[in-house]
Amino acid sequence: MLVDSVELLTDRPDQAESEANPMELPAKSTIKPFGSARGESPANAGGKYPPEPLTRAEVAALLAACSAVSRNGVRNRALIVVMARAGLRLAEALALKPSDVDPRAGSIRVLRGKGKRARTVGLAPDAMAVVQRWLDLRREIGLRGPLFATAEGKPLSQNYVRAMLARLGRQAGIAKRVHPHGLRHTMATDLAASGVPVNIISGQLGHASSAVTARYIDHISNHDVVRTMQAAVWEQGRLAA
């Protein structure tokens, strides 16, 4: 049962999740964006970070870092679930409409995927319950616009989501870089580690082929190599000799 809507609409000081543009800096600010001085390129300019999928415990900690009662917190929990458990790209998640979600079928319809490919993805009951809570709250407060909207019914910006995830990751004590595509990596590696066939993972991710998915998973975490080496147990006492 949802708690009182007045409480949900009130962001308490310790639970506030601002929707201000995180990229906007005050005029003549001396803040160094991304760790570099104004006019200078970041140290990692032109480089790429290695994939760092989260564990299930880390995803749970990330969700726990969201407010459980504020409007923004309930919404952000649902957004994280859609990316970490359904594997949607950030742009796909932000383009969703409430009508794209079918709680009874446990599915989400992605109408505008990469390459203009539409697909239907599945969502486990526990994850769908988080999305359902946000759907119920939206209906209760009369919120219009896309599924993941601001209080004014406007689409969330990608910059807001990236900054929000980084902040929640720090609050949750997660040492890894927490970002939207990393949540997609998390779903892919979790399914692969659970033995889900590559063609199923490919359909969930919206890849053009299973071959693309196989390369994608190997790039993130080579489970075959890890499992092989875990089974390579030496005779007792050999390592201590």
C-alpha positions in Angstrom: 0.0 0.0 0.0 1.3 3.5 -0.9 2.0 5.8 2.0 0.2 9.2 2.1 0.6 11.1 -1.1 1.4 14.4 0.8 4.4 12.6 2.4 5.4 11.3 -1.0 5.3 14.8 -2.5 7.5 16.3 0.2 11.2 15.8 -0.2 12.6 15.9 3.3 16.1 17.6 3.7 17.8 14.2 4.1 15.9 12.7 1.2 15.9 15.4 -1.4 16.8 14.4 -4.9 17.2 17.7 -6.8 16.3 17.8 -10.5 18.5 20.8 -11.2 20.8 20.4 -14.1 24.1 19.0 -12.6 26.1 20.5 -15.5 25.1 24.1 -14.8 27.8 25.9 -12.7 27.5 29.4 -11.2 28.9 32.3 -13.2 32.6 32.8 -12.5 32.7 29.5 -10.6 36.0 28.2 -9.5 34.7 24.6 -9.3 36.8 22.3 -11.4 34.4 20.3 -13.6 35.3 16.6 -13.7 38.5 17.2 -11.8 40.1 19.6 -14.4 40.5 23.4 -14.4 38.3 25.5 -16.7 39.7 25.5 -20.2 41.7 22.3 -19.6 40.9 18.8 -20.9 40.1 16.1 -18.3 42.9 13.7 -17.6 40.9 10.9 -19.2 40.1 12.8 -22.4 40.0 10.5 -25.4 40.2 7.4 -23.1 37.6 4.8 -22.2 36.8 3.4 -18.8 36.7 -0.5 -18.5 33.3 -2.1 -17.9 32.5 -2.4 -14.2 29.2 -4.3 -13.8 27.7 -4.2 -10.4 26.9 -7.2 -8.2 23.4 -7.9 -7.0 24.3 -6.6 -3.6 25.6 -3.4 -5.1 22.4 -2.9 -7.1 20.4 -3.4 -3.9 22.5 -0.9 -2.1 22.0 1.6 -4.9 18.2 1.2 -4.7 18.4 1.5 -0.9 20.2 4.9 -1.3 17.1 6.3 -3.0 14.4 7.9 -0.8 11.7 5.4 -0.2 9.0 8.0 0.4 9.7 11.1 -1.8 8.3 11.4 -5.3 11.8 11.6 -6.9 13.0 8.7 -4.9 10.2 6.4 -5.9 10.7 7.4 -9.6 14.5 7.0 -9.5 14.2 3.5 -8.0 11.9 2.5 -10.9 14.3 4.1 -13.4 17.3 2.2 -11.9 15.3 -1.1 -12.0 14.4 -0.6 -15.7 18.1 -0.2 -16.6 19.6 -2.8 -14.2 17.0 -5.5 -14.5 15.5 -5.0 -18.0 18.8 -3.8 -19.6 17.4 -0.7 -21.3 19.7 1.9 -22.6 19.3 5.3 -21.0 17.7 6.9 -24.0 15.3 4.0 -24.3 14.3 4.3 -20.6 13.7 8.0 -20.8 11.5 7.6 -24.0 9.1 5.2 -22.3 5.5 6.1 -21.8 3.3 4.6 -19.0 1.4 2.7 -21.6 4.6 0.9 -22.6 4.6 -1.0 -19.3 2.4 -4.1 -18.9 2.6 -5.2 -15.3 0.3 -8.2 -15.8 2.4 -9.5 -18.6 5.6 -8.6 -16.8 6.9 -6.8 -19.9 8.0 -3.4 -21.3 7.6 -2.4 -24.9 10.6 -0.4 -26.3 9.2 1.4 -29.4 12.3 3.3 -30.3 15.4 1.2 -29.7 18.8 1.5 -31.3 18.7 1.2 -35.0 15.0 2.1 -34.8 14.3 -1.5 -33.8 11.3 -2.1 -31.5 11.3 -4.9 -29.0 9.5 -6.3 -25.9 11.6 -7.1 -22.9 10.7 -9.0 -19.7 10.9 -7.9 -16.1 10.9 -10.1 -13.0 7.9 -9.7 -10.6 10.0 -8.2 -7.8 11.5 -5.6 -10.2 8.1 -4.9 -11.8 6.7 -4.2 -8.3 9.1 -1.3 -8.0 7.9 0.1 -11.4 4.3 -0.5 -10.4 4.7 1.6 -7.3 5.9 4.5 -9.5 3.0 4.0 -11.9 0.5 4.0 -9.0 2.1 7.2 -7.6 2.0 8.9 -11.0 -1.7 8.2 -11.3 -2.4 9.3 -7.7 -0.7 12.7 -8.2 -2.0 13.2 -11.7 1.4 13.4 -13.3 1.5 13.5 -17.1 4.3 13.2 -19.7 6.8 10.4 -20.2 7.1 7.5 -17.7 10.1 9.1 -16.0 9.2 12.8 -15.8 9.9 15.8 -13.6 7.2 17.3 -11.3 6.2 19.5 -14.2 5.7 16.5 -16.5 8.8 17.2 -18.6 11.4 14.5 -19.6 14.3 13.9 -17.3 17.7 15.0 -18.9 20.4 12.4 -19.4 22.8 14.7 -17.5 20.5 14.6 -14.4 20.3 10.8 -14.5 24.1 10.4 -14.8 24.8 12.8 -11.9 22.0 11.1 -9.8 23.5 7.6 -10.3 27.0 8.9 -9.4 25.7 10.5 -6.3 23.7 7.5 -5.2 26.7 5.3 -5.9 28.8 7.3 -3.5 26.1 7.3 -0.9 25.8 3.5 -1.2 29.5 3.1 -0.7 30.0 1.6 -4.1 33.7 1.9 -5.1 32.9 1.3 -8.8 31.9 3.9 -11.3 28.1 3.9 -11.4 26.6 5.0 -14.7 23.6 4.2 -16.9 25.4 1.8 -19.4 27.1 0.1 -16.4 23.6 -0.9 -15.2 23.0 -2.5 -18.7 26.3 -4.3 -18.3 25.1 -5.5 -14.9 22.0 -7.2 -16.4 24.0 -8.8 -19.2 26.7 -10.3 -17.0 24.1 -11.4 -14.4 22.1 -13.3 -17.0 25.2 -14.8 -18.5 26.5 -16.0 -15.1 23.1 -17.6 -14.5 23.4 -19.7 -17.7 20.8 -17.8 -19.7 21.3 -18.6 -23.4 23.0 -15.8 -25.5 20.1 -15.5 -27.9 17.8 -14.7 -25.0 20.2 -12.1 -23.6 20.5 -10.7 -27.2 16.7 -10.2 -27.4 16.6 -8.5 -24.1 19.4 -6.1 -24.9 18.1 -5.4 -28.4 21.3 -6.4 -30.2 21.2 -7.0 -34.0 22.5 -10.6 -33.5 23.6 -13.1 -30.9 27.2 -12.8 -32.2 27.2 -9.1 -31.2 25.9 -10.2 -27.7 28.6 -12.9 -27.3 31.3 -10.3 -28.0 29.6 -7.8 -25.7 29.5 -10.3 -22.8 33.1 -11.4 -23.4 34.2 -7.8 -23.4 32.5 -7.2 -20.0 33.4 -10.4 -18.2 34.8 -13.6 -19.7 32.8 -16.1 -17.7 34.2 -19.1 -19.5 37.7 -18.2 -18.6 36.8 -17.5 -15.0 34.9 -20.8 -14.6 37.7 -22.8 -16.2 40.3 -21.3 -13.9 38.1 -21.8 -10.8 38.0 -25.5 -11.7 41.7 -25.8 -12.1 42.4 -26.9 -8.5 45.9 -28.2 -7.8 46.6 -31.2 -5.5 46.4 -30.3 -1.8 49.7 -29.1 -0.5 51.3 -28.4 -4.0 51.0 -24.6 -3.6 52.5 -24.7 -0.1 55.5 -26.7 -1.2 
